[in-house]
């Protein structure tokens, strides 16, 4: 085929012009003119035939190209419709010109009905054009993103791109809409869950710390900041023990933490220990430490809960990480679109794929997706999905990792379909994906964060609860079942005030009101709470009100069961009260010159020293009515003894505690006068004067009861068994004093009676000391036996040193109770076989100070309290607890120290066999004059080497 200008067309003849119809022209000339015209016509015909052939060829080429274009068009329409996000294009007037199937489905219309309509009247339906439309059409913005929330609650993230013409004027816009409703819900739920557990931990009254596998601080709550003086930002990444542990603990911690890092186990894990901690500035104070192990990211971390027990110790003895919320928002710069052939080879690879993987389309095209991008362990699974797609099981959704060019891994969520050929066979696989790597990481981080806070709350030794403004329980931690017997959800919905002791209710209600009036400020209150078995338990609670915009929205209450502590405090208080009363009563017995003076003095001692409301002594009369005659009283009597009548006969008047004590010769008491139906006529009189409980102690003289000593208290259950036993000894002493004074007729006999009374007083004092020691014997027989043996040896050493008899007896008394402070050391530590840890040994070393605190208020005729405090001091200052030297240590304590070491080394213990007397004597001789008093060492050695002293003799 040739074009119009082809060189094959014959050349035109050159001729002179001849006018048509010019008959005057010569014939030859006219003939030539006709031949020229015929030649022109032939040339034009030839030219037209060539043009027609060319046109036919062009038409055939055009039909072929149109078919290819239509096929490509249909392919990309299928790809466009396979994208699961709504996509549409609109012109300058906002009319939809193109839309995919996902957009039409969201609008609830066919695609043909969507085209040509204003897009804000299709989906999402709006009152008018949105601001983004105006901004794009006016040329102020070529691209942008906005978030739309529909009436039904669905949330879409919409991205739009402007398309401009050759003069850079807006001609159309493309909108891509992504449904992020579920992502928003998950983010909000995870954020609320983390915030809830974070707020609960912030409200805890204890310090809550978290350490990573290197022992560095990763969490530090406000209670820790208050307790130790370090702000949270000062502690992050710091070594915990460098901050709060005394130097003497560091080596043990290092060894223990190395083992914990490998196994998650350790000596302190899962236990509560008493240790010493450091405040900022170096001040030491005692704490309870509870440690739990949790495994995060395949490494062991530790959660530590510490409580400042300074106040408790003082009473017994006298007693953020704020989790970073990682938010990961899926990269919506464009969906990943990859087209694969039936062999899995990459045919199309869009820009989003290039950005994610680092491969260009040219690098990726022709390679199989499993060889180029998949992890080896996921290839078989993806090939199975691919086989299902080839079998026309689509659409298909799954997720797998892509390996990027630089070796990183990205988690992709896929929605797959297939492109069919004209015979309805699968020609291409179309995969549309979203990179969810950051989202998955965020979910894992949030779950880890929630797990950390949940672990701290659920492993706390205290009860965590949430109340509303009316005191209705909304949440209780699992520890409530262990401490109070209730199931974790058993009290949810109940009014907490119905379980509070009536006497404590007003204080608790006021504390709740203060918490509501002062949001965010902690309020403390101690009260009694009914447990599942209807027993009253003492709780020490701290509550903080969180405003309604907090996820918790209520009063967060942290409660600790302090019932045992209250009982111990009460028992010690009563025992100390009785001991002080006995001591002062013995002094009155010694100084009283006549019977009435003695009775008055004893009553005053009971009220003034013991703190009881009323004490009186009544003698049993032998009259017809067997009446009881009041002889002396002290305290708030207010006419009680003149109004009420008492007797000791077996009748209504004698059935009260006074009459029963005289008739039976045994102590009688009433724990709660108001609840005792058998209390006789003085009932109302007693209650009106504030008496809540009472005890009557018989004044026994040989086979006769002289009368009774009656004591009244303002609290119920004021007298426990130990206190009654001690007070009965005082009543017996009073009886002996009465008899002694009655028989003072003759001077010699009076002197004899005084000696007997002094002996009785000495015996009572010895029994008192032995009674104190017996408390320890019940917990640790080894320690109790040790005290008796040390007392025996110390007395012998003092005698060998020719010390006065009074000093010898004092040393013996001090030896009997020198280890009384071990009553506060857990029995399992005292009797444990094997070597003690440093914290356990440090705990045992506190027994000297504790013992001193227990007995320092009791007036002994000897410096027993100092003996107890100093019997572990050494002459060179290496002892404890005060590191005293030389003459700063009292002589009695120096003798006790020698006897203590010899008996301890020679005797058997659960944790080692006895070393024998020779080893013990070798020890004190080696340190004679440096650790131990030279005279005491020499006397001790003489006793064993020369005088045959033995502990069994």
LINDAWO-V636840 format. One record per residue. RES is the residue in one small letter. PHI is phi in whole degrees, -180 to 180 (NA if undefined). Layout:
<<RES & PHI> <RES & PHI>>
//
This chain:
<<x & NA> <x & -127> <x & -84> <x & -65> <x & -93> <x & -67> <x & -74> <x & -83> <x & -72> <x & -60> <x & -71> <x & -73> <x & -75> <x & -93> <x & -143> <x & -81> <x & -69> <x & -127> <x & -75> <x & -64> <x & 80> <x & -79> <x & -73> <x & -79> <x & -69> <x & -67> <x & -61> <x & -62> <x & -67> <x & -62> <x & -65> <x & -61> <x & -65> <x & -64> <x & -63> <x & -66> <x & -62> <x & -62> <x & -64> <x & -61> <x & -64> <x & -63> <x & -64> <x & -65> <x & -62> <x & -59> <x & -64> <x & -65> <x & -63> <x & -63> <x & -64> <x & -63> <x & -64> <x & -62> <x & -64> <x & -62> <x & -64> <x & -63> <x & -65> <x & -64> <x & -61> <x & -65> <x & -62> <x & -64> <x & -65> <x & -62> <x & -63> <x & -66> <x & -61> <x & -63> <x & -63> <x & -63> <x & -59> <x & -64> <x & -63> <x & -75> <x & -63> <x & -64> <x & -63> <x & -57> <x & -74> <x & -77> <x & -68> <x & -82> <x & -86> <x & -64> <x & -136> <x & -149> <x & -126> <x & -131> <x & -88> <x & -64> <x & -89> <x & 90> <x & -82> <x & -71> <x & -111> <x & -145> <x & -158> <x & -92> <x & -62> <x & -61> <x & -67> <x & -62> <x & -65> <x & -64> <x & -79> <x & 74> <x & -136> <x & -75> <x & -60> <x & -63> <x & -79> <x & -78> <x & -62> <x & 93> <x & -94> <x & -64> <x & -67> <x & -75> <x & -99> <x & -105> <x & -165> <x & -77> <x & -76> <x & -128> <x & -70> <x & -168> <x & -63> <x & -72> <x & -56> <x & -63> <x & -65> <x & -61> <x & -65> <x & -72> <x & -63> <x & -77> <x & 86> <x & -75> <x & -147> <x & -91> <x & -148> <x & -174> <x & -145> <x & -144> <x & -116> <x & -116> <x & -112> <x & -83> <x & -62> <x & -76> <x & 98> <x & -70> <x & -120> <x & -121> <x & -100> <x & -110> <x & -116> <x & -130> <x & -130> <x & -88> <x & -113> <x & -112> <x & -90> <x & -66> <x & -99> <x & 62> <x & -107> <x & -60> <x & -119> <x & -164> <x & -135> <x & -108> <x & -115> <x & -117> <x & -114> <x & -120> <x & -78> <x & -111> <x & -59> <x & -67> <x & -62> <x & -62> <x & -63> <x & -64> <x & -61> <x & -66> <x & -65> <x & -66> <x & -64> <x & -67> <x & -63> <x & -64> <x & -63> <x & -62> <x & -70> <x & -65> <x & -63> <x & -63> <x & -68> <x & -65> <x & -81> <x & -62> <x & -84> <x & -99> <x & -73> <x & -120> <x & -125> <x & -134> <x & -116> <x & -86> <x & -68> <x & -100> <x & 77> <x & -99> <x & -72> <x & -119> <x & -149> <x & -154> <x & -83> <x & -57> <x & -62> <x & -66> <x & -62> <x & -67> <x & -71> <x & -105> <x & 87> <x & -106> <x & -71> <x & -58> <x & -67> <x & -76> <x & -100> <x & -60> <x & 80> <x & -93> <x & -71> <x & -60> <x & -72> <x & -66> <x & -82> <x & -124> <x & -104> <x & -58> <x & -56> <x & -67> <x & -92> <x & -64> <x & -65> <x & -63> <x & -62> <x & -59> <x & -65> <x & -66> <x & -74> <x & -60> <x & -67> <x & -62> <x & -59> <x & -84> <x & -118> <x & 76> <x & -119> <x & -177> <x & -65> <x & -103> <x & -72> <x & 79> <x & -129> <x & -114> <x & -122> <x & -98> <x & -134> <x & -109> <x & -121> <x & -112> <x & -84> <x & -62> <x & 104> <x & 100> <x & -71> <x & -92> <x & -154> <x & -82> <x & -139> <x & -91> <x & -119> <x & -126> <x & -122> <x & -124> <x & -105> <x & -132> <x & -108> <x & -126> <x & 54> <x & 63> <x & -132> <x & -84> <x & -119> <x & -123> <x & -109> <x & -116> <x & -117> <x & -121> <x & -126> <x & -71> <x & -110> <x & -58> <x & -65> <x & -64> <x & -65> <x & -65> <x & -70> <x & -67> <x & -97> <x & -144> <x & NA> <x & NA> <x & NA> <x & -76> <x & -68> <x & -78> <x & -83> <x & -87> <x & -105> <x & -120> <x & -107> <x & -59> <x & -70> <x & -107> <x & -66> <x & 156> <x & -71> <x & -79> <x & -127> <x & -131> <x & -112> <x & -117> <x & -83> <x & -70> <x & -97> <x & 85> <x & -82> <x & -76> <x & -102> <x & -129> <x & -152> <x & -81> <x & -64> <x & -61> <x & -65> <x & -62> <x & -65> <x & -71> <x & -92> <x & 88> <x & -90> <x & -78> <x & -63> <x & -64> <x & -70> <x & -85> <x & -62> <x & 95> <x & -86> <x & -81> <x & -65> <x & -75> <x & -80> <x & -87> <x & -121> <x & -90> <x & -74> <x & -54> <x & -73> <x & -106> <x & -62> <x & -62> <x & -64> <x & -68> <x & -64> <x & -65> <x & -61> <x & -63> <x & -64> <x & -63> <x & -68> <x & -63> <x & -86> <x & 66> <x & -95> <x & -145> <x & -69> <x & -135> <x & -124> <x & -164> <x & -138> <x & -158> <x & -91> <x & -107> <x & -96> <x & -81> <x & -61> <x & -91> <x & 94> <x & -77> <x & -121> <x & -125> <x & -88> <x & -117> <x & -100> <x & -110> <x & -125> <x & -112> <x & -147> <x & -135> <x & -104> <x & -96> <x & -86> <x & -66> <x & -101> <x & 66> <x & -100> <x & -68> <x & -104> <x & -138> <x & -102> <x & -110> <x & -115> <x & -112> <x & -129> <x & -126> <x & -75> <x & -113> <x & -60> <x & -65> <x & -63> <x & -64> <x & -62> <x & -64> <x & -62> <x & -62> <x & -64> <x & -66> <x & -64> <x & -63> <x & -62> <x & -63> <x & -63> <x & -64> <x & -68> <x & -63> <x & -61> <x & -64> <x & -70> <x & -74> <x & -99> <x & -69> <x & -80> <x & -104> <x & -95> <x & -105> <x & -141> <x & -124> <x & -115> <x & -87> <x & -64> <x & -99> <x & 86> <x & -81> <x & -78> <x & -110> <x & -160> <x & -136> <x & -78> <x & -58> <x & -64> <x & -66> <x & -69> <x & -70> <x & -91> <x & -121> <x & 89> <x & -83> <x & -65> <x & -58> <x & -111> <x & -65> <x & -95> <x & -62> <x & 93> <x & -90> <x & -81> <x & -63> <x & -65> <x & -69> <x & -102> <x & -89> <x & -59> <x & -53> <x & -70> <x & -104> <x & -61> <x & -62> <x & -62> <x & -65> <x & -63> <x & -65> <x & -64> <x & -64> <x & -63> <x & -64> <x & -63> <x & -69> <x & -71> <x & -128> <x & -56> <x & 85> <x & -99> <x & -74> <x & -121> <x & -111> <x & -155> <x & -114> <x & -155> <x & -101> <x & -133> <x & -79> <x & -90> <x & -63> <x & -93> <x & 66> <x & -96> <x & -89> <x & -114> <x & -82> <x & -119> <x & -105> <x & -120> <x & -126> <x & -122> <x & -138> <x & -91> <x & -105> <x & -63> <x & -68> <x & -88> <x & -89> <x & -61> <x & -80> <x & 47> <x & 174> <x & -97> <x & -88> <x & -119> <x & -109> <x & -123> <x & -118> <x & -77> <x & -113> <x & -60> <x & -61> <x & -62> <x & -63> <x & -65> <x & -64> <x & -60> <x & -66> <x & -64> <x & -65> <x & -62> <x & -68> <x & -65> <x & -63> <x & -62> <x & -66> <x & -66> <x & -62> <x & -64> <x & -62> <x & -61> <x & -67> <x & -65> <x & -62> <x & -64> <x & -65> <x & -61> <x & -70> <x & -94> <x & -65> <x & -100> <x & -145> <x & -65> <x & -64> <x & -60> <x & -64> <x & -62> <x & -62> <x & -64> <x & -63> <x & -63> <x & -65> <x & -61> <x & -61> <x & -80> <x & -76> <x & -87> <x & -79> <x & 81> <x & -80> <x & -78> <x & -149> <x & -137> <x & -148> <x & -115> <x & -123> <x & -99> <x & -78> <x & -89> <x & -100> <x & -82> <x & -62> <x & -88> <x & 49> <x & -83> <x & -116> <x & -100> <x & -63> <x & -110> <x & -162> <x & -155> <x & -153> <x & 107> <x & -81> <x & -91> <x & 48> <x & 80> <x & -59> <x & -72> <x & -87> <x & -85> <x & -81> <x & -115> <x & -130> <x & -147> <x & -126> <x & -80> <x & -84> <x & -144> <x & -59> <x & -68> <x & -103> <x & -94> <x & -82> <x & -62> <x & -65> <x & -64> <x & -65> <x & -64> <x & -71> <x & -70> <x & -95> <x & 72> <x & -125> <x & -63> <x & -132> <x & -152> <x & -128> <x & -72> <x & -145> <x & -60> <x & -68> <x & -99> <x & -97> <x & -70> <x & -89> <x & -71> <x & -76> <x & -54> <x & -68> <x & -52> <x & -65> <x & -63> <x & -67> <x & -64> <x & -66> <x & -102> <x & 84> <x & -83> <x & -108> <x & -150> <x & -153> <x & -143> <x & -119> <x & -112> <x & -67> <x & -94> <x & -89> <x & -128> <x & 57> <x & -99> <x & -129> <x & -106> <x & -73> <x & 171> <x & -149> <x & -104> <x & -107> <x & -129> <x & -120> <x & -127> <x & -85> <x & -106> <x & -75> <x & 52> <x & -75> <x & -118> <x & -98> <x & -62> <x & -64> <x & -68> <x & -62> <x & -62> <x & -67> <x & -68> <x & -65> <x & -63> <x & -65> <x & -64> <x & -63> <x & -63> <x & -61> <x & -61> <x & -63> <x & -64> <x & -62> <x & -63> <x & -62> <x & -71> <x & -66> <x & -99> <x & -87> <x & -64> <x & -116> <x & -62> <x & -63> <x & -65> <x & -61> <x & -64> <x & -65> <x & -63> <x & -63> <x & -65> <x & -63> <x & -64> <x & -62> <x & -63> <x & -62> <x & -64> <x & -64> <x & -64> <x & -63> <x & -65> <x & -61> <x & -64> <x & -63> <x & -63> <x & -66> <x & -65> <x & -64> <x & -66> <x & -64> <x & -61> <x & -72> <x & -61> <x & -66> <x & -91> <x & -147> <x & -57> <x & -63> <x & -65> <x & -62> <x & -63> <x & -61> <x & -62> <x & -63> <x & -69> <x & -63> <x & -61> <x & -64> <x & -68> <x & -62> <x & -63> <x & -64> <x & -64> <x & -62> <x & -65> <x & -64> <x & -86> <x & 60> <x & -79> <x & -58> <x & -59> <x & -63> <x & -67> <x & -59> <x & -65> <x & -63> <x & -63> <x & -62> <x & -63> <x & -63> <x & -63> <x & -64> <x & -129> <x & -65> <x & -106> <x & -59> <x & -63> <x & -71> <x & -65> <x & -93> <x & -89> <x & -53> <x & -60> <x & -67> <x & -77> <x & -61> <x & -107> <x & -73> <x & -69> <x & 96> <x & -78> <x & -84> <x & -73> <x & -60> <x & -61> <x & -69> <x & -68> <x & -62> <x & -66> <x & -64> <x & -66> <x & -77> <x & -66> <x & -64> <x & -66> <x & -63> <x & -62> <x & -61> <x & -64> <x & -68> <x & -108> <x & -65> <x & -84> <x & -93> <x & -87> <x & -104> <x & -76> <x & -130> <x & -79> <x & -65> <x & -60> <x & -67> <x & -58> <x & -63> <x & -70> <x & -107> <x & -72> <x & -109> <x & -77> <x & -127> <x & -60> <x & -91> <x & 85> <x & -89> <x & -86> <x & -144> <x & -92> <x & -107> <x & 66> <x & -70> <x & -129> <x & 47> <x & -74> <x & -68> <x & -92> <x & -67> <x & -57> <x & -63> <x & -67> <x & -67> <x & -70> <x & -60> <x & -60> <x & -65> <x & -63> <x & -63> <x & -66> <x & -62> <x & -67> <x & -64> <x & -73> <x & -78> <x & -98> <x & -75> <x & -132> <x & -60> <x & -97> <x & -168> <x & -76> <x & -65> <x & -90> <x & 96> <x & -64> <x & -62> <x & -62> <x & -65> <x & -67> <x & -62> <x & -62> <x & -71> <x & -71> <x & -65> <x & -107> <x & -63> <x & 87> <x & -104> <x & -95> <x & -119> <x & -62> <x & -62> <x & -64> <x & -67> <x & -63> <x & -61> <x & -64> <x & -66> <x & -61> <x & -62> <x & -58> <x & -84> <x & -78> <x & -109> <x & -113> <x & 67> <x & -67> <x & -138> <x & -72> <x & -83> <x & -71>>
//
